[in-house]
Amino acid sequence: MEVAVSLSRRPEGGAPAGSPTRPAVAPAPAPRQHHPELLALDAGEHYRFGFDMNSCIGCHSCEVACAEQNGLPADTAWRRVGEFEGGEFPNTKRFHLSMSCNHCLDPACLTGCPTNAYVKLDNGVVAHHADDCIGCQYCTWNCPYSVPAFQPDRRIVTKCDMCLPRLEDGLKPACVGACPTRALDVEIVNVAAWIAEHAEADAPHLPSAELTLSTTRIVLPTGDLGETAAASDFDLRPEHPHWPLVVLTLLTQVALGVSLTGADLASRLVAAVVAGGALGGSLLHLGRPAHAWKALRNLRRSWLSREVLLLGAYAALAALSVVVAPLAPVAAVVGIAGVFASGRLYVVPGRPSWNTPLTILAFYLAALATGPLLTGYPVLAAAAVGAQLAAWLANLVRLGRDSRREWNGTVALYRHPFGWLTTARWALAVGGAAAGFSWAPVGFALVASGELLGRYLFYVTVVPLNMPGSFFGAARRH
C-alpha cells in the first residue's frame, strides 16, 4: 500500500526512524494474528481507532503495551486511560475512556507545526518525523486532546503512529492486541461519510470533535449518563511557566515599545539590544536549539514560523538602525507585525483562556506600558496600564461565565494559589505607571516587574482542553 511518504520500518519494540539508538525492549503482548482486511483500503478510506466504553474495565493494559512497543520512558505516555463518574449514591457508575492520537482529519498538530514534522498519510495515520522536530512543543498547545508528548530523554515531541509498521504487515496495534476485553480495535472509516456525520467521536468531558474532526469512534453506554464528573476535574494545578517564552515575549514587546516612541540613538540602541537578547533567550525553550532554523519551514500555515521570521527580521533591522537611522521606522513596522504573530500563535482552541483577541491586545499594551517609560512618554504608559487592567478583567469575566473547568479553572487559579501574585502584579504596574511621571527609571522597573509577573501568570494559569484524567495518575501538563 502506498502512503504519502516512505517511513522506515522498525523492529518490534524499536525506535522510530531517525531517533537515537535505544536499548531493546520487550515485545508487546499483542498476538501476531494477521488481518488481511487491513491491507485492503479503498480510495477515500482511512484507518481509525474504535473504542467501546461498555467493555473497558480500566486495567491500563493498553497503556503498558503501547509503552513497551515504543520503548517509552516512564514519564511519557502515548495512550492514556481516563475516568469519569456519574449518578448518585448508591446508584453510581464509573466509566473509563482509553485514548491515544485520534488521527484527525484536520489535525491541529500538523497545521501549527513550524517544521512540518507532521504528515497526514494516505491511510489516515498522522505521522510524526523525529528528525524534523525541534522540540518547540507548539503542537502540544494546538492539540485539544493534549496528545503529543514532550519526551525528555529525546528532547523532542513524540506521539502514537497507530503502530504503523504493524499495520503495514497486517497486524493490529499493540494496544489493541493487549486489550483483554476487546474494547479497542482498528477500523476502516469512509472519510466523506465521517466528515458529514462524526457525532460518534464525542464523549463526556472530551473536546468537541468539530475542532479537529477526530476519527476515533466511541461507543457510549446505553441510556442517559446524567451529570458526570471527570477525575481531572478535581486536579486543577498550574501549567509549566515556560520561562524562555516569558523572556522572549516580554523583551520583544519592551523593544517594540521603545522603537515606536523613540528615534534618538540611545533608543535605537536599547531596542536593538533588548530584541537581540529576547531571540537569544528563546532558544532555551527548544529541545534541539541547534535545529532552530527548521522553524521557518511552515510559513504558509504556522504562526510560530511567522513569529520567528518577523521577530528575527525586527531584531536585525533594529540593529542596523543603530548605524542607519532611516531604518528605525521600518524596524518598528516589522516589529508590530512580529508581535501580532507572537500573540496570534496563542489564540488556539486548545487553550481557552488564551483563545481570544484580548491576548493579542494584551501583547501590544505591554509594549506601550513599558517602552514609553524609557523614551519620555509616561502618559502613554499609564494609559496602556489602565487598558491592560481592563482587558484582563474582561477576559476573566468571559471565562467566569462558562461553567466548564477549562474556562473557570483559570479564574480559580488566579484566586488560589496565585492570588497574592496577581495582587502584586497589578500593584507594581499601577504604582510604576504613577512613578513614571516623576522618576522614569523607577517607573519602568516597577512596570516591567509587574509585566514579568503577568507573563508568568499568563502561562501557569491556562487550563488546557484534554481528555479525562485518571484518579490515580496526574494529568499531562505542558
C-alpha positions in Angstrom: 0.0 0.0 0.0 1.3 3.4 -0.9 1.5 6.2 1.6 2.2 9.9 1.2 5.8 9.4 2.4 8.0 6.4 2.9 8.6 5.6 6.6 11.4 3.2 7.5 10.1 0.2 9.4 11.4 -0.5 12.8 11.6 -3.9 14.6 9.0 -4.7 17.2 9.7 -2.5 20.3 12.4 -0.5 18.4 12.8 3.2 18.0 11.2 5.3 15.2 13.3 6.1 12.1 15.8 8.8 12.7 15.7 8.5 16.5 18.7 8.0 18.8 19.5 4.4 19.5 17.8 2.9 22.5 18.1 -0.4 24.3 15.9 -3.1 23.0 12.6 -3.6 24.9 10.3 -6.5 25.4 7.8 -7.0 22.5 4.3 -6.0 23.1 1.9 -8.8 24.3 -0.2 -8.4 21.2 -0.8 -11.8 19.4 0.7 -11.9 15.9 -2.6 -12.6 14.2 -2.7 -11.2 10.7 -5.7 -9.2 9.4 -5.7 -9.1 5.6 -8.6 -6.6 5.6 -6.2 -4.0 7.0 -4.2 -4.2 3.8 -7.2 -3.5 1.5 -8.0 0.2 1.9 -10.1 1.6 -0.9 -10.0 5.2 -2.1 -11.4 7.6 0.4 -10.9 5.2 3.3 -8.7 5.6 6.4 -7.7 3.7 9.5 -9.1 4.8 12.8 -9.4 3.6 16.4 -12.7 2.2 17.7 -13.4 2.1 21.5 -16.3 0.5 23.3 -16.8 2.1 26.7 -19.1 -0.7 27.8 -16.3 -3.2 27.6 -13.4 -1.2 29.1 -12.6 -2.2 32.7 -9.8 0.4 33.2 -7.0 -2.2 33.5 -4.5 0.0 31.6 -3.1 -2.9 29.7 -3.3 -0.8 26.5 -1.1 1.9 28.1 1.5 -0.7 29.1 1.5 -2.4 25.7 2.0 1.0 23.9 4.9 1.9 26.2 6.6 -1.4 25.7 6.0 -1.5 21.9 7.5 2.0 21.5 10.2 2.0 24.2 8.7 4.9 26.1 10.2 6.2 29.3 8.1 6.1 32.5 7.1 9.8 32.2 5.9 9.6 28.6 2.5 8.1 27.5 1.1 7.9 24.0 -2.1 6.2 25.2 -3.9 7.2 28.4 -6.9 5.8 30.3 -9.1 8.4 31.9 -12.1 8.1 34.2 -15.4 9.9 34.9 -18.2 9.1 37.3 -22.0 9.7 37.3 -25.1 9.0 39.2 -25.9 9.5 42.9 -25.1 7.2 45.8 -25.8 4.4 46.0 -26.5 4.2 42.3 -23.2 5.4 41.0 -21.2 4.3 37.9 -17.6 4.8 36.8 -16.7 4.9 33.2 -13.3 4.6 31.5 -12.0 6.1 28.3 -8.9 4.9 26.5 -7.4 7.4 24.1 -4.3 8.0 22.1 -3.9 10.1 19.0 -7.2 10.4 17.2 -5.5 10.7 13.7 -7.8 13.6 13.0 -8.9 14.6 9.5 -8.0 18.2 10.3 -5.1 17.7 12.7 -4.2 20.9 14.6 -0.7 19.5 15.4 0.1 19.3 11.7 -1.3 22.8 10.9 0.7 24.6 13.6 4.0 22.7 13.4 6.6 25.2 12.3 9.0 22.5 10.9 6.4 20.3 9.0 7.4 17.4 11.3 3.8 16.0 10.9 2.3 14.5 7.8 -1.2 13.0 7.2 -0.5 9.7 5.3 -2.8 8.4 2.6 -4.0 5.7 5.1 -5.2 8.3 7.6 -2.3 8.0 10.1 -1.0 11.3 11.4 2.8 10.5 11.4 5.5 12.5 13.2 9.1 12.6 11.9 11.5 12.8 14.8 14.4 14.2 12.6 12.3 17.3 11.8 11.2 18.1 15.3 13.0 20.9 17.2 11.1 20.3 20.5 9.2 23.7 20.5 6.1 21.9 21.9 3.7 24.2 19.9 1.8 21.1 18.8 1.1 20.2 22.5 -0.8 23.5 22.8 -2.6 23.2 19.5 -4.0 19.7 20.1 -7.3 19.9 22.0 -6.7 16.4 23.3 -3.1 17.1 24.6 -1.9 14.1 22.7 1.6 15.0 21.5 4.0 14.4 24.4 7.4 16.1 25.0 9.8 13.2 25.6 12.6 14.5 27.9 15.1 11.8 27.1 15.0 12.6 23.4 14.3 16.4 23.7 11.5 16.2 21.1 7.8 15.7 20.9 6.6 12.1 20.2 3.1 10.6 19.6 1.2 7.5 18.5 1.5 6.4 14.9 -1.1 3.6 15.3 1.9 1.1 15.2 2.3 1.9 11.5 4.9 -0.8 10.9 2.5 -3.4 12.3 -0.4 -2.1 10.2 1.7 -2.4 7.1 2.3 -6.1 8.0 -1.4 -6.7 8.5 -1.1 -6.6 12.3 -3.2 -4.5 14.7 -1.6 -2.0 17.1 -0.1 -3.3 20.3 -2.7 -1.6 22.4 -5.5 -3.4 20.5 -3.8 -6.7 20.9 -3.3 -6.2 24.6 -6.9 -5.3 25.5 -8.3 -8.3 27.4 -12.0 -7.2 26.8 -11.6 -6.2 23.2 -12.7 -2.7 24.0 -10.2 -1.3 21.5 -9.9 -2.0 17.8 -8.7 -0.6 14.5 -11.4 0.1 11.9 -11.7 1.4 8.4 -13.7 4.6 8.0 -15.1 6.3 5.0 -13.8 9.8 5.1 -16.6 11.5 3.3 -19.3 9.9 5.4 -17.4 10.7 8.6 -17.0 14.4 7.7 -20.8 14.5 7.1 -21.6 12.9 10.5 -19.0 12.4 13.2 -21.0 12.6 16.4 -19.7 9.2 17.5 -16.3 10.9 18.1 -17.8 12.8 21.0 -18.0 11.7 24.6 -18.5 13.3 28.0 -15.6 15.5 29.1 -13.9 15.4 25.7 -13.3 18.4 23.5 -15.8 18.7 20.6 -14.8 16.5 17.6 -15.6 19.6 15.4 -12.3 21.2 16.4 -10.1 18.7 14.5 -12.5 16.1 13.1 -11.3 13.3 15.4 -11.8 9.9 13.8 -11.9 7.8 16.9 -15.3 6.1 17.2 -16.5 5.8 20.7 -19.4 3.6 21.8 -21.0 5.1 24.9 -23.0 3.2 27.5 -26.7 3.0 26.7 -29.2 5.3 28.4 -28.8 8.7 29.9 -25.5 9.1 31.7 -26.8 12.0 33.7 -24.5 14.5 35.3 -20.9 13.3 35.3 -17.6 14.4 36.7 -14.1 13.6 35.3 -11.3 12.6 37.6 -9.3 15.5 36.3 -12.0 18.0 37.5 -10.5 17.6 41.0 -6.9 18.0 39.9 -6.6 21.7 39.0 -2.9 22.6 39.0 -0.7 25.2 37.4 0.9 24.6 34.0 4.5 25.0 33.2 5.8 28.6 33.2 7.9 28.3 30.1 10.5 30.9 31.3 12.3 31.2 27.9 9.0 32.2 26.4 8.3 34.7 29.2 11.6 36.3 28.3 11.0 36.2 24.5 7.5 37.7 24.6 8.2 40.3 27.2 11.5 41.6 25.9 10.3 41.8 22.3 7.4 43.9 23.4 9.6 46.2 25.5 11.8 46.6 22.5 8.8 47.4 20.2 7.6 50.0 22.7 10.9 51.7 22.5 11.0 51.5 18.7 7.5 53.0 18.4 8.2 56.0 20.7 11.9 56.8 20.5 14.0 57.8 17.5 17.3 59.0 19.0 20.5 56.9 19.0 20.0 55.8 22.6 16.5 54.5 21.9 17.6 52.7 18.8 20.5 51.0 20.7 18.2 49.9 23.5 15.7 48.4 21.1 18.4 46.5 19.3 20.0 45.1 22.4 16.7 44.1 24.0 15.3 42.5 20.8 18.5 40.6 20.2 18.6 39.3 23.8 15.0 38.1 23.5 15.8 36.0 20.5 18.8 34.5 22.1 16.9 33.6 25.3 14.1 32.0 23.3 16.5 29.2 22.1 16.5 27.8 25.6 12.9 26.8 25.1 13.7 24.4 22.3 14.6 20.8 22.9 17.0 20.9 20.0 18.2 24.5 19.7 20.8 23.7 17.1 18.0 22.9 14.7 16.1 26.2 15.3 16.4 27.2 11.6 13.9 24.5 10.8 11.2 26.7 12.4 11.0 28.7 9.1 9.7 25.7 7.1 5.9 26.3 7.5 5.4 30.0 6.8 2.2 29.1 4.9 0.3 27.7 7.9 2.2 28.1 11.2 2.1 31.3 13.2 5.2 30.2 15.0 7.1 30.1 11.8 5.8 33.6 11.0 6.8 34.8 14.5 10.3 33.5 14.1 10.7 35.2 10.7 9.2 38.6 11.7 10.8 38.9 15.1 14.2 37.8 13.6 13.8 40.5 10.9 12.8 43.1 13.5 15.9 42.4 15.6 18.1 42.6 12.6 16.6 45.8 11.4 16.7 47.3 14.9 20.4 46.5 15.0 21.0 48.1 11.6 19.1 51.2 12.5 21.7 52.0 15.1 24.0 53.0 12.3 21.4 53.6 9.6 18.8 55.8 11.3 16.2 55.8 8.5 15.7 52.0 9.1 14.2 52.7 12.5 10.6 53.2 11.2 10.9 50.1 9.1 12.1 48.1 12.1 9.1 49.4 14.1 6.6 48.3 11.4 8.1 44.9 11.2 8.1 44.7 15.0 4.4 45.4 15.0 3.8 42.5 12.6 6.1 40.3 14.7 4.3 41.0 18.0 1.0 40.3 16.2 2.3 36.9 15.0 3.6 36.3 18.6 0.2 36.9 20.1 -1.7 35.1 17.3 0.0 31.8 17.9 -1.5 31.7 21.4 -5.1 32.1 20.1 -5.8 28.4 19.8 -9.0 26.5 20.9 -6.9 24.1 23.0 -6.2 26.9 25.5 -9.5 28.7 26.2 -8.0 31.4 28.4 -5.7 32.4 25.5 -8.2 31.9 22.7 -9.4 35.5 22.4 -8.3 38.7 20.6 -7.6 40.1 24.0 -4.4 38.1 24.1 -3.0 40.0 21.1 -4.3 43.3 22.5 -2.5 42.5 25.8 0.8 42.0 24.0 0.6 45.3 22.3 -0.4 47.0 25.5 2.6 45.5 27.3 4.8 47.2 24.6 3.1 50.6 25.3 3.2 50.2 29.1 6.9 49.7 29.2 8.8 51.2 26.2 7.4 54.8 26.5 8.7 55.0 30.1 12.2 54.7 28.6 11.6 57.3 25.9 9.8 60.0 27.9 6.0 59.3 27.4 4.7 58.4 30.8 1.1 59.5 29.9 1.0 56.8 27.2 2.4 54.2 29.5 -0.1 55.0 32.2 -3.0 54.8 29.7 -1.7 51.4 28.5 -1.5 50.0 32.0 -5.1 51.1 32.6 -6.2 49.4 29.3 -4.3 46.3 30.3 -6.2 46.0 33.6 -9.5 46.5 31.8 -8.6 43.8 29.2 -7.5 41.3 31.9 -10.8 41.8 33.8 -12.8 41.4 30.6 -11.1 38.1 29.9 -11.8 36.9 33.5 -15.4 37.8 33.1 -15.6 35.9 29.8 -14.0 32.8 31.4 -16.0 33.0 34.6 -19.3 32.9 32.7 -18.5 29.4 31.4 -19.0 26.5 33.9 -16.5 24.3 32.1 -13.3 23.5 34.0 -11.1 24.7 31.2 -12.7 28.2 31.4 -13.5 28.9 35.0 -10.4 26.9 36.2 -8.2 29.9 35.1 -10.3 32.2 37.3 -9.9 29.8 40.2 -6.1 29.7 39.7 -5.8 33.4 39.7 -7.5 33.4 43.0 -5.6 30.5 44.5 -2.8 29.7 44.6 -1.8 32.9 42.7 -4.0 35.4 44.5 -1.0 37.3 46.1 1.0 37.2 42.9 -2.0 38.6 41.0 -2.3 41.5 43.5 1.4 42.2 43.3 1.3 42.2 39.5 -1.2 44.9 39.3 0.1 46.9 42.3 3.5 47.0 40.6 2.0 48.0 37.2 -0.2 50.8 38.6 2.5 52.0 41.0 5.1 52.1 38.3 2.8 54.0 35.9 2.3 56.6 38.6 6.0 56.8 39.5 6.9 57.2 35.8 5.6 60.8 35.9 8.3 61.9 38.3 11.1 59.2 38.1 11.0 57.3 34.8 13.7 54.6 35.7 11.9 53.6 38.8 8.6 53.6 37.0 10.0 51.4 34.3 11.5 49.0 36.8 8.1 48.6 38.6 6.0 48.3 35.5 8.5 45.8 33.9 8.4 43.7 37.1 4.6 43.7 37.0 4.7 42.6 33.4 7.1 39.8 34.3 4.7 38.5 36.9 1.8 39.0 34.5 3.5 36.9 31.8 4.4 34.2 34.3 0.7 34.1 35.3 -0.3 34.0 31.7 1.4 30.7 31.2 0.7 29.0 34.6 -3.0 29.8 34.9 -4.0 28.4 31.5 -6.1 25.3 31.7 -5.8 23.2 28.5 -8.5 21.2 26.9 -7.8 17.5 27.4 -9.3 14.0 27.8 -10.5 13.0 31.3 -7.6 12.2 33.6 -7.2 9.3 36.0 -7.9 9.2 39.7 -4.5 7.6 40.3 -2.4 9.5 37.8 -1.6 13.2 37.3 -2.9 14.9 34.2 -0.4 15.6 31.5 0.9 19.1 31.6 2.9 21.1 29.1 
